[in-house]
Amino acid sequence: MISQDPALSLLRRRVMDVTGIDIGCYKQQQMERRLRALLDRSRVESYYEYAKMIENDPEKARELWDFITINVTEFFRNPDRYRDLQEKILPTLYAGKPLNVWSAGCAHGAEPYSLAIVLHETGAAAHRILATDIDRRVLDRARAGVYEENDLKNVPPERMRYFVKGDNGKYVVADSIKKHVAFTYHDLLSDGYPGDLDMVVCRNVVIYFTEEAKERVFRGFAAALRPGGILFVGETETVFNPRIIGFEPVTPFFYRRVQ
Ligand SMILES: C[S@@+](CC[C@H](N)C(=O)[O-])C[C@H]1O[C@@H](n2cnc3c(N)ncnc32)[C@H](O)[C@@H]1O
């Protein structure tokens, strides 16, 4: 947690004022490394100077924002996990009603659209996917659902039918998939969580958070899920002591909300 160094504390407050993000909830070493690189790039020596700079220069604030929100994503990221989702998890989730899913930290939309495709193929009719992020720019892109060919490199040929190629060579997500996904702004570290969910998908987001913040987020997910609901995390992520916060492991990277 960034707190001891007064210059960093000042910068933390400035970043909070300008971007609404609390960098104190992100891993300190990683954050400081990134901030140092930004300081070098901006040719300023101290956090004080940098705090002043982002206050006065919206471009610098934007640059900082981009550094904090690492938007790397891809369709069907870790295909084996999507296979587990489709074959092992979803069949246990259906209770005859449409599923309510939350893709938290959805970046430019590859994750919620991949989920929508898998749900569609599993025969779920009227499922709803709430897709959220703190980066409004990626949310605009996600809403449009327009992708370059390179963005779709992980989409298997049989799933290319869910994308419509336009005259400009770009691909648009088919309406039959798009209509299930709603995008909105949400900060996992400061906003309230939705409830009565069947599944929360939060992958490659909390890796940047401090242990404290991470636990708070996982507890929030447990409360947001209905009993029996599923939490799906990223390939390098683990919920430590899952039972204490109301989860039981199902298969790697999937946890079930216990009664
Ligand atoms: C590396 S991307 C992961 C995207 C996708 N979940 C995946 O696994 O491919 C991380 C995303 O988390 C978002 N993010 C970072 N901090 C967040 C926060 N406090 N609340 C919500 N989203 C956040 C970033 O803006 C970014 O789009």
The ligand as a Tripos MOL2 file, in Angstrom:
@<TRIPOS>MOLECULE
LIG
   27    29     1     0     0
SMALL
NO_CHARGES

@<TRIPOS>ATOM
      1 C1         -5.5100   -7.0640  -18.2180 C.3       1 LIG1
      2 S1         -7.1580   -6.4930  -18.4870 S.3       1 LIG1
      3 C2         -8.0530   -8.0210  -18.3400 C.3       1 LIG1
      4 C3         -9.1920   -8.1170  -19.3110 C.3       1 LIG1
      5 C4         -9.9710   -9.4260  -19.2920 C.3       1 LIG1
      6 N1        -10.6110   -9.6610  -18.0180 N.3       1 LIG1
      7 C5         -9.0840  -10.5960  -19.6410 C.2       1 LIG1
      8 O1         -8.7130  -11.3930  -18.7740 O.co2     1 LIG1
      9 O2         -8.7130  -10.7080  -20.8210 O.co2     1 LIG1
     10 C6         -7.5030   -5.6710  -16.9460 C.3       1 LIG1
     11 C7         -8.7100   -4.7310  -16.9990 C.3       1 LIG1
     12 O3         -9.0590   -4.3950  -15.6620 O.3       1 LIG1
     13 C8         -9.4720   -3.0670  -15.6260 C.3       1 LIG1
     14 N2         -9.3410   -2.5630  -14.2480 N.ar      1 LIG1
     15 C9         -8.2110   -2.1950  -13.5810 C.ar      1 LIG1
     16 N3         -8.5170   -1.7540  -12.3530 N.ar      1 LIG1
     17 C10        -9.8820   -1.8810  -12.2370 C.ar      1 LIG1
     18 C11       -10.8100   -1.5680  -11.1980 C.ar      1 LIG1
     19 N4        -10.4000   -1.0380  -10.0510 N.pl3     1 LIG1
     20 N5        -12.1350   -1.7970  -11.4190 N.ar      1 LIG1
     21 C12       -12.5600   -2.3160  -12.6110 C.ar      1 LIG1
     22 N6        -11.7360   -2.6230  -13.6370 N.ar      1 LIG1
     23 C13       -10.4080   -2.3940  -13.4430 C.ar      1 LIG1
     24 C14        -8.5520   -2.3660  -16.6140 C.3       1 LIG1
     25 O4         -9.0910   -1.1340  -17.0750 O.3       1 LIG1
     26 C15        -8.4120   -3.4160  -17.6990 C.3       1 LIG1
     27 O5         -9.3310   -3.1960  -18.7510 O.3       1 LIG1
@<TRIPOS>BOND
     1     1     2 1
     2     2     3 1
     3     2    10 1
     4     3     4 1
     5     4     5 1
     6     5     6 1
     7     5     7 1
     8     7     8 2
     9     7     9 1
    10    10    11 1
    11    11    12 1
    12    11    26 1
    13    12    13 1
    14    13    14 1
    15    13    24 1
    16    14    15 ar
    17    14    23 ar
    18    15    16 ar
    19    16    17 ar
    20    17    18 ar
    21    17    23 ar
    22    18    19 1
    23    18    20 ar
    24    20    21 ar
    25    21    22 ar
    26    22    23 ar
    27    24    25 1
    28    24    26 1
    29    26    27 1
@<TRIPOS>SUBSTRUCTURE
     1 LIG1         1 GROUP 0 **** ****
